[in-house]
Amino acid sequence: MQTIDVEALVQTYLEALRVRDLVRCLDFFAKDAIIRMPSKIYQGKESIEKWHKARFAANVRVSGIERIKIQGQTAIVDAVISSDKLRAWDIRTVGGRATLLLDQGKVKDMKFGLRLKNPFNSGA
């Protein structure tokens, strides 16, 4: 049985996302994969392709990775994101968290959410 290097897979996907390589991005997902956004769910390759195209059109950029935590076949990625849509609202960046569940080296389920920091917490 082959062991998958989950962190390397995540890093490779992020690189494909950065260079806007749609074919490579889609190759990371299982046929029946799901992407869960706070307001919408994308399921299956066609829907996930549309999701990627919309992110590329909005000029979404991962401007920083704060942490990648691996728990078996699950990766939790804390990142800083920017996009043209955010800038239109005068927001430079937001903190986000992606949780990826892998199955046989493919993303089966990916969930996104915002990470908000407490402004009253002085870095603790």
Buried (B, 14 or more C-beta within 10 A) or exposed (E): EEEBEBEEBBBBBBEBBEEBBEEBBBEBBBEEBBBBEEEEEBEBBEBBBEBBEEBBEBEBBBEEEEEBEBEEBEBBBBBBBBBEBBEEEEEEBBBBBBBBBBEEBBBBBBBBEEEEEEEEEEEE
